[in-house]
Amino acid sequence: MAGGHSLLLENAQQVVLVCSRGERFLARDALRSLAVLEGASLVVGKDGFIKAIGPADVIRRQFSGETFEEIIDCSGKCILPGLVDAHTHPVWAGERVHEFAMKLAGATYMEIHQAGGGIHFTVERTRQASEEELFRSFQQRLQCMMKAGTTLVECKSGYGLDLETELKMLRVIERARRELDIGISATYCGAHSVPKGKTATEAADDIINNHLPKLKELGRNGEIHVDNIDVFCEKGVFDLDSTRRILQHGKDIGLQINFHGDELHPMKAAELGAELGAQAISHLEEVSDEGIVAMATARCSAVLLPTTAYMLRLKQPRARKMLDEGVIVALGSDFNPNAYCFSMPMVMHLACVNMRMSMPEALAAATINAAYALGKSHTHGSLEVGKQGDLIIINSSRWEHLIYQFGGHHELIEYVIAKGKVIYKT
């Protein structure tokens, strides 16, 4: 169809920009109130990037002679940035619903792990699954995330623990990145657990000497694009020394550091991440006061996972302390067989209720700050001219309903749009 623009969203009750001055993240006082326009319209160009946002009458005059491929009347509705899920493990085979019953009966994460469950159960099933099987289930999960408003998602490998299966998972993620509409940030997480029959040191050596050189080669050839490197830094898994070695080698081949730290035991992972220049550290239920200060100073984002603390009955991460100290707080669903949640609106709700975040803080953490955690906040995470046209339209006169209506996102979200293209519509 003729015309230089793809999409016009007209006359919205609210357009939640989140940022309006090109901020790469929001912290401290900037989180008190987000940038919101009333009675506004938005234009996305054919290239998938936002061309204009402003009062409805101004946009109408500015584009009066233009033709659009699609015009959506947003009267009485709200437009928000597409949600960004900063931490998921979505490629695996082997359901672990039976473990949920064990957890409810009082078994801890590490007790299940030591009984042959947990990560190792999933690793066995994922090794046995074909690439096609993994892709099909992954595609369905991404579809569920998308329907809940997610337009950019971080996806980890880590249920292989050997080079062959890790590469199989990364190929599946790469295929999705190329074929599907949802945005993907790919993370190599070969150090998710210590493989059976190896010590942590041996596993770290294997990753450094075999896995990372192969990833570098495949990246150079354009076969697999990996953005981040992750390690499960935890007592009984990878200690601080092994974690440091793996992360540093990953950084040396151009990967962003984005790892699991201070989840079940205080490990000084936050201090390590700040020292290594990590982009993000996830979990942080057991982070030290010194670690919080170090992360704030280093502008290392904290990816908090409200579903994990809730489902594993762990103590909640100290979100308020982090926010007050100026840490860049982001949110993730931690979708995996151990914490099965697709919905960033539910994650935001739990963050507000259980971690005492305000609604503006939670929305910023699931948009601009989550994009920052993935090194993508220059293109994603807010509605600003020049950014990618990823957005959601909710059938409500106030944006807060997306967080307030716990479990109500299916009724609220009418459109999910990625790169200016409608990818989901109720």
Beta strands, then each sheet from edge to edge (+ up, - down):
strand 1: 5-18
strand 2: 35-45
strand 3: 50-55
strand 4: 68-73
strand 5: 78-81
strand 6: 83-85
strand 7: 150-156
strand 8: 183-191
strand 9: 228-231
strand 10: 256-261
strand 11: 280-283
strand 12: 301-304
strand 13: 329-331
strand 14: 391-394
strand 15: 413-418
strand 16: 421-425
sheet 1: 3+ 2- 1+ 4+
sheet 2: 3+ 2- 1+ 5+ 14- 15+ 16-
sheet 3: 6+ 7+ 8+ 9+ 10+ 11+ 12+ 13+
end
